[in-house]
């Protein structure tokens, strides 16, 4: 898994690429919480995520809860088909705000 953090307008975009699984989710969690710590709205770009497991989903949920506690928004954008299947299975597509593209989210 690779990730990139960049600022886009008033938001911070965290773009992931590859698998977010038990091995890589600690790094994903750290990147997400650092982005939330910047105090701006966070957009998580999942377009290039081929697979996400429950540990990766847990990292997303923790980041969302942390953002909400701080009065921030955390949204998902361009969610890949594989990642969307997992989110729908866990019924988290109703918990997260999901945008079709990063531009829509920003």
Order of alpha helices (4+ residues) and beta strands (2+ residues): beta-beta-alpha-beta-alpha-beta-alpha-beta-alpha
